[in-house]
Amino acid sequence: MLRVGLIGCGSIGSVVARELSQGAVDGVELTAVFDLVVDHPLRVQDMDSLLSCSDLVVEAAGHEALRNYGMAVREAGADLLVVSIGALADEDLEADLKKAEGGRLLLCTGAIGGFDILRAAMLLGPLDEVAITSTKPAAALSRPWMDGAVREALARGSAPVTVFDGPARQACALFPESANVTATLSLATVGFDRVRVQMAGDPAAVRVRHVVTASGRAGAYELSFENAASPGNPRTSAVAAYSVLRAIGDRRAPSVSFL
């Protein structure tokens, strides 16, 4: 039986906790939940309590939580499954978590896929260009630091509004709740400083759309994903929580694996 501890019980973590408690993944038991705000029947008061009963710890609490607790998980010998991958745009944090000894560092692919073919293409020859365009319901992208006219267009406009066009590292800093797919793509391909990101808010959008393009010696690729938004958080795709469950199931070493 694989014992799973959970950091964070928000829009993603609460779904993971519910599904694991209902036996959604064979051979897996949810043993503890650590959240500073949200209550849960398995809630523990500190990380030591969580680590004492976990073989795998799922981080689903945001960038700051990964910074605060990620190293402790690995050094305790538990595997760490990271959901808030955008936090790894911090070069120091990425380096520290990668070099830590103990449990394995596992990255959840989240709301997009296709990393297998892109990584294979990288082996044949470097990818020359990698880009991702993310389009979300307009209200989900409004931020206090934006120009007033941009926020007004997002709130009351009738046409899509591009709110960012630049490198992935900057996108992850400006949109920490929305940039995990960008970070995963960057780590799987050419890095945070070479992946180009466009983010747009569309008042007519009811789903979250991601389009990944890449080209290089191996060929040209276009991958498109359109996900329903999470009922609890419109900045997150509903499928993200189920990507965590899929990753936990893969960690359980099924008899058939897609590699």
Buried (B, 14 or more C-beta within 10 A) or exposed (E): EBBBBBBBBBBBBBBBBBBBBEEBBEEBBBBBBBBEEBEBEBBBEEBEBBBBBBBBBBBBBBBEBBBBBBBBBBEBEBBBBBBBBBBBBBEEBBEBBEEBEBBEBBBBBBBBBBBEBBEEBBEEEEBEBBBBBBBBBBEBBBBEEBEEEBBEBBEEBEEBBEBBBEBBBBBBBBBBBBBBBBBBBBBBBBEBEBBBBBBBBBBEBEBBBBBBBBBBEBEEBEBEBEBEBBEEBBBBBBBBBBBBBBBBBBBBEEEEEEE
